[in-house]
Amino acid sequence: MLLAEDDRAIRHALERALTLEGYEVTAVADGVEALAQAHRRQPDVLVLDVMMPGIDGLQVCRVLRAEGDRTPILMLTALVETADRIAGLDAGADDYVVKPFDVEEVFARLRALLRRTGNTGDAPVAARSVPPGPAANGAQGAGGLVAAAGVRMDVQARRAWRGARELELTRTEFDLLELLVRNAGIVLDHATIYDRIWGYDFGPGSKNLAVYVGYLRRKLDEPGAPALIHTVRGVGYALRED
């Protein structure tokens, strides 16, 4: 694991906690060194602070993604506005934790990221779909192809389309869309989605899911076309073409 955090106290405390949890940690204090270590060590996961001197965490993320590096990235941020969090997702990050954070939340999010990449030996979380009921209309074809409501996904190639338009999705966005497509027509509650995508329910106060749903909607929606992801207030979300 590579940890990049310019605050010395936070860096040392988090490095110690992660080491005690069983991770092998390389800790650095700035974005320049983070890029150098990412190229040199090829870590299984990166934890990047957003605000760092020189090259910030967002730029580190953009550079790695531009190079084709798909290593899962967890961002640490003191910025609480939704737009700031979306900037991290747009840069290619897979998840984020807002400061001040509970270290157990960091552990849970890291476990989920590593589980989805297969580094823990578990099956990808998003592949564990909720058993479809009579209303489900998601369809799975040969070779890991799934489709519903005008959305097609090649799960093995990690590619997705709405109609003829290919969607540029982050890892988490892809997993969330796959879960919704596989269970099209079913209302998935918040707890179920958190469990399938992150492996942990962060409780009613978390806005993490709402941010990802909002960002995914912006990538899916087309002028004049029906919305696909619907909110069922107090319950969760469903994918259907009204």
Summary of the structure (lengths in Angstrom):
residues: 242
radius of gyration: 18.1
end to end distance: 44.2
largest distance: 54.8
contacts: 754
relative contact order: 0.11
helix: 40%
strand: 19%
